[in-house]
């Protein structure tokens, strides 16, 4: 049951006439500013504590799941990076091998031309 402002005022007036203004003010100040239905009880506070604990546990679980998801994604990125690095390394080795053979062939051709030119000039 909620108490209206009019009912509170009537109570104050009766208290004032019965016990005096100062005492009525003191007594009225001890009443809650809202109806008793809005006052939290110890049971309400216990229930609130249980709800907070449940929320904390739920949040801990979600954070753990998030951490595992991030860790799995990091591992996947690491695997991709290693695979890409291996591909780059293979491409580099292939290019280096090709360049080495081309350089060796060019040097052989140049040496052959020099020998042929030297032989022709001796004739």
C-alpha positions, 0 to 999 in steps of 0.5 A: 500500500502506497501512502499519498502525499495528502495522507502524509500531510494529514499524519503530520498535522495530527502529529503536530497537534498531538506532540508539537511541531519540532517532534512531528518534524523529527518523526516525519523525517524518519519515515521513508520518502516513498511508500513502504512497498518501495523500501528494499528489504534484506531479502531484496538485497540478498536476491540482488547479491545472488543476481550479481554473483550470477552475472559475474559468473556469466561474465567470467564464462563469456570472457573465458570463451572470448579468450579461447576464441581469440587464441584460436584465431591467433593460432590460425593467423600464425599457421597462415603466416608460416605457410605464406613464409614457406611459399615465399621461401620456396619462390625465392629459392626457385628464383635464385636457382634459375638466376644461378643457372642463367648466370652460369650459362651466360658466363659459359657462352662468354668464355666460349665466344672469347675462345672462339675469337682467340682461335679465329685470330690465331688462324 
